[in-house]
Amino acid sequence: MYKLVSTALFVWLAVSPLPAARKPHVVAFGKWQTVKWFADTQNDAQKADAKGSDLKIRPLYVDAQLKENTTGLPHEITDRVFVVRRAYRVNDNLPGEQTKALRWRWQLGGWLQVDRLSGRVSALNLPEFDPYYSSAVWYRDYVAYRGVSDDGKKSYALVAQLGRRRPIVKKALGEVTETGDQADAASPIWQRQPTQVTFEFRGDGKVTFVVRGHSADLVSDEPEEDVPSR
């Protein structure tokens, strides 16, 4: 009886369909193309050429299906996950404007997280990230950038970590200048051993933070006083 049950179980396992193997997703970028981008702020519009600025974009495909348009180079977080900046089009037609073709306008967006294994493309919610003023610099799963308040008046030094809602660094850096010039703030500079990031601002000096896991400490620029020997 035991041999009969064993034989039947072996035959059932042999002929039963095996679980379907997980199909790998193919994530790829398309060819680069140049489009016109118009800054969506009053100060920049006054300085910008009426023809707009050149913006290089390329499509992001998952399994040969268009998911998003992107700009700039991706940053590899792991061998499975990477992030990349998003670019998108908006309809610029005014209400009641009669045109045969829609007036599309390219805009800079936030950042996308792409998972090669699952094929999932998701938007990252970076606190106080401004599509124009913020210049994000990635290191590992950390990102440092200049943040701007919702009213566009206050500037912050921000460091965020992938997967965490709250930033690990948010330091007020004063008012945004009337010119709204990006040159007012240089791109953050990362260093390793110890992991630290430095923000430099014209007229405001610089601030440096040492990053430890989910927290960060402000590094003082004041020199240490010499202790007289006895």
HUKA-V683108 format. One record per pair of residues at least 24 apart in sequence whose ideal C-beta (glycine too) atoms are under 10 Angstrom apart, sorted by sequence separation. I is the first residue (numbers start at 1). J is the second residue. If there is no record, write none. Layout:
((I J) (I J))
//
This chain:
((32 56) (33 57) (60 84) (85 109) (86 110) (107 131) (108 132) (110 134) (134 158) (136 160) (138 162) (143 167) (147 171) (152 176) (32 57) (33 58) (85 110) (86 111) (107 132) (111 136) (130 155) (144 169) (147 172) (151 176) (177 202) (194 219) (32 58) (33 59) (58 84) (60 86) (85 111) (86 112) (108 134) (110 136) (128 154) (142 168) (147 173) (149 175) (173 199) (177 203) (30 57) (31 58) (32 59) (84 111) (85 112) (111 138) (128 155) (142 169) (146 173) (149 176) (174 201) (30 58) (31 59) (57 85) (59 87) (83 111) (84 112) (128 156) (148 176) (152 180) (157 185) (169 197) (171 199) (173 201) (29 58) (30 59) (57 86) (58 87) (83 112) (84 113) (127 156) (129 158) (155 184) (159 188) (174 203) (29 59) (30 60) (57 87) (82 112) (83 113) (84 114) (128 158) (146 176) (155 185) (158 188) (169 199) (174 204) (28 59) (29 60) (30 61) (56 87) (57 88) (82 113) (83 114) (127 158) (129 160) (157 188) (159 190) (173 204) (28 60) (29 61) (55 87) (57 89) (81 113) (82 114) (111 143) (126 158) (128 160) (148 180) (173 205) (27 60) (28 61) (81 114) (82 115) (127 160) (27 61) (28 62) (35 69) (37 71) (80 114) (81 115) (82 116) (111 145) (126 160) (173 207) (26 61) (27 62) (28 63) (71 106) (80 115) (81 116) (86 121) (125 160) (26 62) (27 63) (28 64) (30 66) (33 69) (35 71) (72 108) (75 111) (77 113) (80 116) (81 117) (124 160) (126 162) (146 182) (171 207) (25 62) (26 63) (69 106) (71 108) (74 111) (77 114) (78 115) (79 116) (80 117) (81 118) (84 121) (86 123) (25 63) (26 64) (71 109) (74 112) (77 115) (78 116) (79 117) (80 118) (86 124) (124 162) (127 165) (146 184) (159 197) (169 207) (171 209) (24 63) (26 65) (30 69) (32 71) (70 109) (72 111) (81 120) (124 163) (127 166) (128 167) (146 185) (23 63) (27 67) (30 70) (69 109) (74 114) (125 165) (127 167) (145 185) (146 186) (157 197) (159 199) (169 209) (29 70) (68 109) (70 111) (83 124) (126 167) (146 187) (157 198) (158 199) (168 209) (70 112) (128 170) (145 187) (146 188) (157 199) (169 211) (127 170) (133 176) (144 187) (145 188) (156 199) (168 211) (29 73) (68 112) (70 114) (87 131) (144 188) (155 199) (157 201) (168 212) (29 74) (67 112) (86 131) (143 188) (144 189) (168 213) (171 216) (68 114) (85 131) (130 176) (144 190) (155 201) (168 214) (169 215) (170 216) (67 114) (133 180) (135 182) (143 190) (168 215) (169 216) (171 218) (132 180) (133 181) (134 182) (142 190) (166 214) (168 216) (169 217) (57 106) (113 162) (133 182) (139 188) (155 204) (157 206) (167 216) (169 218) (37 87) (40 90) (113 163) (132 182) (135 185) (137 187) (138 188) (139 189) (140 190) (157 207) (159 209) (161 211) (164 214) (55 106) (57 108) (70 121) (85 136) (111 162) (133 184) (134 185) (135 186) (136 187) (137 188) (139 190) (157 208) (163 214) (35 87) (55 107) (60 112) (62 114) (67 119) (133 185) (135 187) (136 188) (137 189) (138 190) (139 191) (140 192) (157 209) (159 211) (161 213) (52 105) (53 106) (55 108) (62 115) (67 120) (68 121) (83 136) (135 188) (137 190) (139 192) (142 195) (144 197) (146 199) (161 214) (35 89) (38 92) (52 106) (60 114) (62 116) (65 119) (67 121) (143 197) (144 198) (145 199) (161 215) (27 82) (29 84) (68 123) (83 138) (140 195) (142 197) (144 199) (146 201) (161 216) (62 118) (63 119) (82 138) (139 195) (62 119) (139 196) (159 216) (62 120) (83 141) (139 197) (62 121) (81 141) (83 143) (137 197) (60 121) (75 136) (77 138) (157 218) (75 137) (76 138) (78 140) (75 138) (77 140) (78 141) (72 136) (74 138) (75 139) (76 140) (77 141) (40 105) (75 140) (77 142) (144 209) (75 141) (38 105) (40 107) (144 211) (37 105) (38 106) (39 107) (40 108) (75 143) (35 104) (36 105) (37 106) (38 107) (39 108) (142 211) (35 105) (36 106) (37 107) (35 106) (37 108) (140 211) (139 211) (142 216) (83 162) (81 162) (78 162) (77 162) (77 163) (27 114) (27 115) (44 132) (27 116) (41 130) (44 133) (25 115) (26 116) (27 117) (41 131) (25 116) (40 131) (41 132) (24 116) (25 117) (27 119) (39 131) (40 132) (41 133) (24 117) (25 118) (26 119) (27 120) (39 132) (25 119) (27 121) (22 117) (24 119) (25 120) (37 132) (22 118) (23 119) (43 152) (41 152) (47 179) (46 179) (47 180) (43 177) (46 180) (47 181) (43 178) (44 179) (43 179) (44 180) (43 180) (44 181) (42 180) (43 181) (44 182) (41 180) (39 180))
//
